[in-house]
Structure formats: C-alpha cells, structure tokens
Amino acid sequence: MNFSKDIIVVSGAANGIGLATVNHLLDKGAQVIALDNDKVALDVLSEKKWLNKINLSTYQVDVANSHEVEQVIQHIEDSIGAIDKLVCSSGILRMGALNTLSDEDWYKTFAVNTTGVFHLCRAVTLRMQQRKQGAVVAVSSNAASVPRANMGAYAASKAAVTSLIKCLGLELAADNIRCNIVSPGSTDTQMQRQLWTDDSGPQRVIEGDLANYRLGIPLQKIATVDDITQAILFLLSDHASHITMHDLRVDGGATLGAV
C-alpha cells in the first residue's frame, strides 16, 4: 500500500489507534494532517515532524465543535491541498450503568464519539463530492453490536457511528467516495488499560466474564494498535476500491461474528 500521493486527515491522532495510524501512513508516504484535542500529546507528535522532516501537520481541534472543525478543514484545503482520505478515530469512554449515568457523561460521549464524526465527515465529504473521489474510515467498536454492561453510552454512540457511516456511504457511492468502518475489540490502548486494575487485566479479558455475560477472545490475545491500523489502511487503500459501507470487525473473534 502506497499513499505517497494522498493528503489524509486523521482525528484522535495523538494517542492510541489514531497515533498508530498516523505513523503507518507517514511510513507509507502520505501527507498527514493530525487532529486532536490533547495539546500535550499533539505537541509530542509535532516534535516528530521537526526531528524526522516528515509530511506531518498538527492541529488542536475539538471535533465536538462544528465551527472549529469547519475552520480547520477549510484551512487545510486552502493552505495544504485537497483532502483525499479521512480517518475518524477520536473517542472517549465514560463507564456507568445507564439508569445512573449523568447527563454530562451521556452528552459528552455522543458529542465526541458520534457528533464529532458527523462534523468531520460533513466538512470533508462535501469537498470530496466536488472532486468525485475520496475514502472515509471511521473507528467504531465491536460493542456497537453486542451489549456491554456499564458501557451503554459508549456502545450506543458507536452503534450510531456505524449506522452513520453506512448511510453516508450509500449517499456518496455515486460520487466515487467509499465509506467504511473498522470495529476493534479489546485493544492495548490507554482507554483499555484504564479498565484494568492489575497485571491480570489482559488475561481476564481473554478469558471472558460470565457474570457480566461477556465472551472471551477465541484467538487468545489482546489486539495491538497495529492490528487495527492495518485494517484501516487496507480500507483506505486502492486494494479496497470496491468496498464501501462495510464494517470490518477486528476483535479476535470476541463477538463470534455477531451482527
């Protein structure tokens, strides 16, 4: 896969899956625009640009703010060039039973995980439509299709993203714009690690939790960020030129292929 002719925007780019995606795209020659609301982590990523002289630009953006998103996308198009591809990987996790979850946790989860994807996709694909080409990949979750105790807000927000991208893909198919989803299972990221209380955390995930009706992982391992990133790159690439509205599950079989 070669992305040397592509300008690619990645949100949630300073940590986890987003950061891994940025690094792999840079290795494959892309000009990458990294968006994130974490200024400290974004500054660390920005330093890499100057140390390695790579095609990387960074912008601090709150994807939940439509004005900020529109501004930065217009700036990119005006000063860097036409955006060829978009990866939406921003996400937050607020735990809690649904009937005790606060309004703030519910609204914030959807503001970042769902509305943020809408803001980015709207701003970018409107411009892609004028050029009759483009590719979008959104990072959802296998929790979008299988209920999770104490993760109702997260699961619902990701289910909404999955449906959003499929609908977008249908609307934009005639304009040669492909829209796909990558749905990771348990992945070794900061978000996942916050759920672990000790060193046995990964093994407990692999084994599953009968009390909470959660299956284990048949492949007997936690995903790495590179496992997820390779799926993202495939769907962005010309190798997936006839794939759109697809939800690619990367979870080691943890949801047994359930829809």
C-alpha positions in Angstrom: 0.0 0.0 0.0 1.4 3.3 -1.1 -0.2 6.7 0.0 2.6 9.0 -1.4 0.1 11.0 -3.4 -2.5 11.4 -0.7 -3.4 14.1 1.8 -5.0 12.3 4.7 -6.7 13.7 7.8 -6.7 11.7 11.0 -8.7 12.6 14.1 -7.8 11.4 17.5 -4.3 11.4 16.1 -2.2 11.9 19.2 -2.9 8.7 21.1 -3.8 5.0 20.6 -5.1 3.8 17.3 -5.1 7.3 15.8 -1.4 7.7 16.6 -0.5 4.3 15.2 -2.5 5.2 12.0 -0.6 8.4 11.6 2.8 6.7 12.0 1.9 3.9 9.5 0.6 6.5 6.9 3.7 8.5 7.3 5.8 5.4 6.7 3.9 4.8 3.5 4.5 8.3 2.2 1.2 10.1 3.0 1.0 13.7 3.8 -0.8 13.5 7.1 -2.9 16.1 9.0 -3.2 15.1 12.6 -6.2 16.4 14.6 -6.6 16.0 18.4 -7.9 17.9 21.4 -5.0 16.7 23.6 -2.5 19.6 23.2 0.3 17.9 25.2 0.2 14.7 23.2 -0.2 16.7 20.0 3.0 18.7 20.8 4.9 15.5 21.3 3.7 14.3 17.9 4.6 17.7 16.3 8.2 17.4 17.6 8.5 14.2 15.5 7.8 16.3 12.4 10.8 18.5 13.0 13.1 15.7 14.1 12.3 13.5 11.1 11.4 16.1 8.4 8.2 14.2 7.5 4.9 15.4 5.9 3.0 16.0 9.0 0.8 18.9 10.2 -0.9 19.0 13.6 -3.9 21.0 14.7 -5.6 21.1 18.1 -9.3 20.7 17.4 -12.4 19.8 19.4 -14.3 17.6 17.0 -17.5 18.2 19.0 -17.3 21.9 17.9 -18.6 22.2 14.4 -17.2 25.7 13.9 -13.6 24.5 14.8 -13.9 21.5 12.5 -15.1 23.6 9.6 -12.4 26.2 10.1 -9.6 23.7 10.2 -10.8 21.7 7.2 -11.2 24.9 5.2 -7.6 25.9 6.3 -6.2 22.6 5.2 -7.9 22.7 1.8 -6.7 26.3 1.3 -3.1 26.0 2.5 -2.1 22.4 2.2 -4.3 20.9 -0.5 -7.3 18.8 -1.3 -8.1 16.1 1.3 -8.1 12.7 -0.3 -8.9 10.5 2.7 -10.3 10.8 6.2 -9.9 8.6 9.3 -12.1 9.3 12.3 -10.6 7.8 15.4 -11.5 10.2 18.2 -13.2 8.6 21.1 -13.9 8.6 24.8 -15.2 6.1 27.3 -17.5 7.0 30.2 -18.4 4.0 32.3 -21.6 3.5 34.3 -25.0 1.9 34.4 -27.4 3.6 32.1 -30.0 4.4 34.8 -27.4 6.1 37.0 -25.3 7.7 34.2 -25.0 11.5 34.4 -26.3 13.8 31.7 -22.8 15.1 31.2 -21.3 11.6 30.6 -24.1 10.8 28.2 -23.9 14.0 26.2 -20.1 14.1 26.2 -19.8 10.6 24.9 -22.1 11.3 22.0 -20.5 14.7 21.4 -17.1 13.2 20.7 -17.8 9.7 19.5 -20.8 10.4 17.2 -21.3 14.1 16.6 -17.6 14.6 16.1 -17.6 12.0 13.4 -20.6 13.7 11.8 -18.9 17.1 11.9 -15.7 15.8 10.2 -17.5 13.7 7.6 -19.8 16.6 6.7 -16.9 19.1 6.3 -14.6 16.7 4.4 -17.0 14.8 2.1 -18.8 18.0 0.9 -15.4 18.9 -0.6 -14.7 15.4 -1.8 -18.0 15.4 -3.7 -16.8 18.3 -5.8 -13.8 16.2 -6.9 -15.8 12.9 -7.3 -13.4 10.8 -5.2 -12.4 10.0 -1.7 -12.3 7.4 1.1 -13.5 7.6 4.7 -12.8 5.1 7.5 -14.4 5.6 11.0 -13.2 3.6 14.0 -16.3 2.2 15.8 -16.3 -0.8 18.2 -17.5 -4.4 18.4 -19.5 -3.1 21.4 -21.8 -1.4 18.8 -23.3 -4.8 18.0 -23.1 -6.7 21.3 -24.5 -5.3 24.6 -21.9 -4.4 27.3 -22.8 -3.9 30.9 -21.8 -0.4 32.2 -20.8 0.6 28.7 -24.2 1.6 27.4 -23.3 5.2 26.4 -20.2 4.1 24.6 -21.9 1.2 22.9 -24.8 3.3 21.8 -22.5 6.1 20.4 -20.5 3.6 18.4 -23.6 1.9 17.1 -24.7 5.3 15.9 -21.4 5.9 14.2 -21.6 2.5 12.4 -25.0 3.4 11.0 -24.0 6.9 10.2 -21.0 5.7 8.0 -23.1 3.1 6.2 -25.8 5.7 5.4 -23.1 8.2 4.3 -21.5 5.5 2.1 -24.8 4.9 0.4 -25.4 8.6 -0.2 -21.9 9.2 -1.6 -21.4 6.0 -3.6 -22.4 7.7 -6.9 -19.7 10.2 -6.3 -17.0 7.5 -6.0 -16.5 8.1 -2.3 -16.1 5.0 -0.2 -17.1 5.0 3.5 -16.2 2.1 5.7 -15.9 1.1 9.4 -13.3 -0.7 11.4 -14.7 -2.1 14.7 -12.0 -3.1 17.1 -12.4 -5.4 20.1 -10.2 -5.1 23.2 -7.1 -3.3 22.1 -4.0 -2.4 24.1 -4.5 1.3 24.4 -4.8 3.8 27.2 -8.6 3.5 27.0 -8.4 -0.2 27.5 -5.8 -0.1 30.3 -8.0 2.2 32.4 -10.3 -0.8 32.8 -7.5 -3.0 34.2 -6.9 -2.9 38.0 -3.8 -5.1 38.0 -1.5 -7.1 35.8 -4.1 -9.8 35.3 -6.4 -7.4 33.4 -5.4 -8.7 29.9 -5.9 -12.3 30.9 -9.3 -11.7 32.3 -10.4 -10.0 29.1 -9.1 -13.0 27.1 -10.9 -15.5 29.3 -14.2 -13.5 29.4 -16.5 -12.7 32.2 -19.5 -15.0 32.6 -21.1 -12.9 35.4 -21.3 -9.9 33.0 -22.2 -12.0 30.0 -19.0 -11.2 28.2 -17.3 -13.7 26.0 -13.6 -14.1 25.9 -11.3 -13.8 22.8 -11.0 -17.0 20.8 -7.7 -16.0 19.3 -6.4 -15.8 23.0 -4.8 -12.4 22.7 -5.4 -8.7 23.0 -5.2 -6.7 19.8 -2.3 -4.3 19.3 -2.9 -0.9 17.8 -1.0 -2.1 14.7 -3.6 -4.9 14.2 -6.3 -2.2 14.0 -4.3 0.2 11.9 -3.6 -2.4 9.2 -7.3 -2.8 8.8 -7.8 0.9 8.5 -5.0 1.2 5.9 -6.5 -1.6 3.8 -9.9 0.1 3.7 -8.3 3.4 2.8 -6.2 1.9 0.0 -6.9 1.0 -3.6 -6.9 -2.7 -2.5 -10.4 -1.9 -1.2 -11.5 0.0 -4.2 -14.8 -2.0 -4.5 -15.6 -2.0 -0.8 -18.0 0.5 0.8 -20.5 0.5 3.7 -18.5 -2.4 5.2 -18.0 -3.0 8.9 -14.7 -4.8 9.4 -14.6 -6.5 12.8 -11.1 -6.8 14.3 -11.7 -8.4 17.6 -10.0 -11.9 17.6 -13.5 -13.5 17.3 -14.7 -11.9 20.6 -18.2 -11.3 19.3 -18.4 -14.6 17.3 -19.2 -12.7 14.2 -22.5 -11.4 15.6 -24.2 -8.6 13.6 
